[in-house]
Amino acid sequence: MKLATLLASAVALLGYAGAHGQVQQYQIAGKWYNGYHSYAPNSIQRSFTSGDPLLDMNSNTIRCNNPGHAALEQATVAAGSSVTAYWGSWPHTHGPVIVWMAKCPGRCSDYDGSGNRWFKISQGGLLGGNQKDGEWGQVRMIAQNASWTTWIPESLAAGEYLMRHELVALHDPGKPQFYPQCAQLTVTDGQGKNPPSSAYASIPGVYKTDDPSLNINIYASDGQKTTWAAPGPAPWYG
């Protein structure tokens, strides 16, 4: 048993070391949940085969990574509670951290994330300074032990939801890199409220290849700009 435990630990460490960008653990209302791994698929997180970036913003894999199959488990969280995603490590410093939710039209195990159902509940874009040397959301995330804490809107209607954590790396001019990860949640104790229609977006669909915000060049004149407009709707906080 000891040998088996050591081998399992070694495999886990190798998996984490090889990861480029993935949520490795969640802390939800004080309880810990592991992220998805092929050797330990019982997770609240939807499946993926690699921590490498997704480059095609028009592909369905942009929703919940590739292949993004339904998770085998689901976490229960009360509206108003916190969800912290731990990425473990993250090498990039230019780009936003965005957290989305989508209410599943039934069971999340039967929902692929399609439709105009996604809304933001947290967003850290350019928080200070200029685009080249300033504080992006990803800089703050790294400073927080590669973690990002979000609160479920207290007024949100109860039900089953997908929560999508996303990092968009903008260090390569004109070639944005997307790192989406989805977890399945059951929200309880809500107040029955849904976001306004203006808060919703489809994924794919919310991002456009010609969007100036996704095609910045931090090494040219863009780098001196002190503002950055995040694509998509504004976050909804309830």
Secondary structure, 3 states (H helix, E strand, C coil): CHHHHHHHHHHHHHHHHCCCCCCCEEEECCEEEECCECCECCCCECCECCCCCECCCCCCHHHHCCECCCCCCCEEEECCCEEEEECCCCCCCCCCEEEEEEECCCCHHHCCCCCCCEEEEEEECEEECCCCCCEEHHHHHHHCCCEEEEECCCCECCEEEEEEEEEEECCCCCCCEEEEEEEEEEEECCCCECCCHHHCECCCCCCCCCCHHHCCCCCCHHHHCCCCCCCCCCCCCC
